Amino acid sequence: MFDQGPLKSLNEGNSVEVTITNEVGSQTVAFLQVPDSLSGDDPGTTVNL
C-alpha cells in the first residue's frame, strides 16, 4: 500500500483520481469531480458525485 499522507477535503470544482489495487495487483482507476455548486434545494441535502 502506498500512503500519500492524510486525506484532504474536496471543495467545489475539485477533482481526484483514485487508484484501487486488489491483493493480486490488479488496478482500477476512478475519477471523481465535485460539482461546481454543492448547494442543494434544502440545507443538509446530499450531493451525489
C-alpha angles and dihedrals in degrees: 000000000000113000117200095187133263120349117254126210119253120234131204111302095012122131134201137194115218121195115198116197121189125211094270093051102258112143136208122190122207126187118206127186126191112227117255088244123040095184115114132195092271133024110271093026114153116242115209119219 
